[in-house]
Amino acid sequence: MNFAISRHIGKFIVERRVVLLLVLAGLFIAGRSWLQEHPQHNPWAPLDLNHPKGWATQQKLLALREDVDLCRAVLERSEVAFRVLEPAGDGECRREDRTQLSAYPLSPDTPATTCPVAVAMELWKRDTLDPAALEILGSKVSRIEHLGAYSCRRMYGREDGPWSEHATANALDIAGFVLADGTRVSVLSDWPGEGDKQRFLREARDGACGAFSTVLSPEYNAAHADHLHLDMDDRWTSVCR
C-alpha cells in the first residue's frame, strides 16, 4: 500500500513539473514575441530613435557612451543626418569623437559634440521640447539657443580640480528657445516665477533628465542661472537638478 501511494505521489509531482515547464515555456515564447513587437522595451534590440521611448531606452543610451561606432550606427539607423569631423585638441581636451548634426536647429551654430550628446539631443527635441512647446505655448520649437559645447577648461574655470565635460564637447549649455510663432523663451529671464514660459522650461529640464546623464538648471546654483547644462558623463548614476 505504501509503495503504491509513493508511486502515485511521485507521478503527481512529475506531472506538476511537466505542466510548470510547459507554462514557463509558453510564457517565454509569448514574452519574446512581445519584445520583438515592442523593441523599445527590448534590451537586446538595437536602439532606433524612431521608436517610442521604452523601458530599455535609457540603458541603451548609457551604453553608447563607451562605443562611438555603435552610437553612430544608431544615428544612421534612425536616419539622422550627421557629419564626422576629424579629431582635434591635445591632452585632457583631446576630442576623438566630433559628431555634428546636420539639421538640428541650434543657434548661433551647430557645434560638434560627442555622439552620445547628439543622440540625446535628438531624443530630447522629439520627446520633450516639441510636445511641451506645442501643448503649453501653442507652437513648436524652431531654434534652440546655446552658449557652446567645447571649452578646454576645468569645472567652473578653476585652475585645478576635475575637468569639465565641456573639455571634450561632451556637454552643451542651452540658453533659450525660439518658437515657430516668434515667441522667445530665455532661461535667464523666464525661469523665475510662474507662468507658461516657466512651466515650459521646467518641462524641458525634466524631459532632458530622461536623455542626458547630467542636467543642471538655475535651481542647482547661481553659475547655471542663465542656462541648462546637459552632458553625457560616464558616471553610473544620473544627476537631475
C-alpha positions in Angstrom: 0.0 0.0 0.0 2.8 2.5 1.0 4.6 1.6 -2.3 1.5 2.3 -4.3 0.9 5.6 -2.6 4.5 6.6 -3.1 4.3 5.8 -6.8 1.1 7.9 -7.1 2.7 10.8 -5.3 5.8 10.6 -7.4 3.8 10.5 -10.6 1.8 13.6 -9.4 5.0 15.5 -8.7 6.4 14.7 -12.2 3.2 15.7 -13.9 3.2 19.0 -12.0 6.8 19.7 -13.0 5.9 19.0 -16.6 3.0 21.3 -16.5 5.1 24.0 -14.9 7.8 23.7 -17.6 5.2 23.9 -20.3 3.7 27.1 -18.7 7.2 28.6 -18.3 8.0 27.7 -22.0 4.7 29.3 -23.1 5.5 32.5 -21.1 9.0 32.7 -22.5 7.7 32.3 -26.1 5.0 34.9 -25.5 7.4 37.3 -23.8 9.9 37.0 -26.6 7.2 37.6 -29.2 6.0 40.7 -27.2 9.5 42.1 -27.0 10.0 41.7 -30.8 6.8 43.7 -31.3 8.0 46.3 -28.8 11.7 46.9 -29.4 11.7 50.0 -27.2 11.3 47.7 -24.3 13.7 45.0 -25.5 17.2 45.4 -24.1 18.7 43.3 -26.9 17.1 45.2 -29.8 19.2 47.8 -31.5 18.4 51.4 -30.5 16.4 53.2 -33.1 15.5 56.9 -32.4 12.3 56.5 -34.4 10.9 54.1 -31.8 9.0 55.5 -28.9 10.8 55.7 -25.6 10.6 52.4 -23.6 11.9 50.6 -20.6 15.2 49.8 -22.2 15.9 53.1 -23.9 17.9 54.7 -21.0 20.2 51.8 -20.6 20.8 51.7 -24.4 21.7 55.4 -24.3 24.1 54.9 -21.5 25.8 52.1 -23.4 26.6 54.5 -26.3 29.0 56.4 -24.1 31.6 53.7 -24.4 31.2 52.8 -28.1 31.4 55.6 -30.7 30.9 53.2 -33.6 27.7 51.8 -32.0 26.5 55.4 -31.3 26.9 56.5 -34.9 25.2 53.3 -36.1 22.2 54.4 -34.1 22.2 57.8 -35.9 22.4 56.0 -39.3 19.7 53.5 -38.4 17.5 56.3 -37.3 18.1 58.3 -40.5 19.6 61.3 -38.6 21.9 63.3 -40.8 25.3 64.0 -39.3 28.9 64.6 -40.1 32.0 63.0 -38.6 34.8 65.6 -38.1 38.5 64.9 -37.6 39.8 64.6 -34.0 41.2 67.8 -32.5 42.9 69.1 -29.4 45.5 67.7 -27.1 45.8 66.2 -23.6 42.7 66.3 -21.5 41.0 68.4 -24.2 41.6 65.9 -27.0 38.4 65.3 -28.9 38.4 62.0 -30.6 34.6 61.9 -31.1 33.5 65.0 -33.0 29.9 64.4 -34.3 28.0 67.2 -35.9 24.3 67.0 -36.5 23.4 68.4 -39.9 19.8 69.5 -39.4 19.5 70.3 -35.7 18.1 73.9 -35.0 20.9 75.1 -32.8 21.8 78.8 -32.8 24.1 80.6 -33.5 25.7 77.5 -35.0 25.7 73.7 -34.7 28.8 72.7 -32.8 30.4 69.3 -32.9 29.7 67.3 -29.8 30.3 63.7 -28.8 28.0 61.3 -30.5 26.1 60.4 -27.3 25.3 64.1 -26.8 24.0 64.3 -30.3 21.7 61.2 -29.8 20.4 62.6 -26.6 19.7 66.0 -28.3 17.6 64.3 -30.9 15.5 62.4 -28.3 15.1 65.5 -26.2 13.7 67.6 -29.0 11.4 64.8 -30.2 10.1 63.6 -26.9 10.1 66.7 -24.8 10.7 70.1 -26.5 8.3 69.9 -29.4 5.4 68.3 -27.5 5.8 70.6 -24.5 6.1 73.8 -26.6 3.0 72.9 -28.6 0.9 71.9 -25.6 2.0 74.8 -23.3 2.8 77.6 -25.7 0.9 76.6 -28.8 3.9 76.5 -31.2 6.8 74.1 -31.9 10.4 75.0 -31.3 12.2 76.4 -34.3 15.5 77.4 -32.8 17.5 76.3 -29.7 20.0 79.0 -28.5 23.1 77.7 -26.9 26.2 79.0 -25.1 28.6 76.4 -26.5 29.7 72.8 -26.3 33.5 72.8 -26.3 35.6 74.7 -23.8 39.1 73.4 -22.8 38.8 74.1 -19.1 38.3 72.6 -15.7 34.9 72.7 -13.9 33.8 76.3 -13.2 37.0 77.6 -14.8 39.2 76.7 -11.8 43.0 76.2 -12.1 42.7 72.7 -10.6 40.1 70.0 -10.0 38.1 67.8 -12.3 37.9 68.6 -16.0 34.6 69.9 -17.3 32.6 67.7 -19.7 32.9 70.7 -22.0 36.7 70.0 -22.3 35.8 67.2 -24.8 32.5 68.7 -26.0 30.6 66.1 -24.1 28.2 68.8 -22.9 26.0 71.6 -24.2 24.7 74.7 -22.5 21.2 75.8 -23.5 20.3 79.5 -23.0 16.8 79.6 -24.6 14.3 78.7 -27.3 12.6 80.5 -30.1 9.2 79.1 -31.3 7.8 78.9 -34.8 5.5 81.8 -34.0 8.4 84.0 -32.9 8.0 83.6 -29.1 11.3 83.6 -27.3 11.8 81.7 -24.0 15.0 82.6 -22.1 16.4 80.6 -19.2 17.8 83.7 -17.6 14.7 85.9 -17.9 11.9 83.3 -17.7 13.0 80.7 -15.2 11.8 82.7 -12.1 8.2 83.0 -11.3 5.1 81.0 -12.5 3.5 81.0 -15.9 3.5 79.2 -19.3 7.1 80.0 -20.1 8.3 78.9 -16.7 6.2 75.7 -17.0 7.8 75.0 -20.4 11.3 75.5 -19.1 10.7 73.1 -16.2 9.3 70.5 -18.6 12.4 71.0 -20.8 14.6 70.4 -17.8 12.7 67.4 -16.5 12.5 65.8 -20.0 16.2 66.3 -20.6 16.8 64.1 -17.5 15.5 61.1 -19.4 18.0 61.6 -22.2 21.2 63.0 -20.7 23.4 61.8 -17.8 23.6 65.2 -16.2 21.1 68.1 -16.3 21.8 71.2 -14.2 19.3 74.1 -14.1 19.1 77.5 -12.4 17.8 75.6 -9.3 21.2 73.9 -9.0 23.4 77.0 -8.3 24.0 80.6 -9.4 26.5 79.5 -12.0 23.7 78.0 -14.0 21.3 80.9 -13.7 21.3 81.6 -17.5 21.4 78.1 -19.0 20.6 74.4 -18.8 23.8 72.3 -18.6 23.4 69.0 -20.4 26.1 66.3 -20.6 26.7 62.6 -21.1 29.2 62.0 -18.2 30.0 58.3 -17.9 29.1 58.1 -14.2 26.8 55.2 -13.1 24.2 57.5 -11.6 22.4 60.4 -13.3 22.1 63.9 -11.9 19.0 66.0 -12.5 18.7 69.3 -10.7 
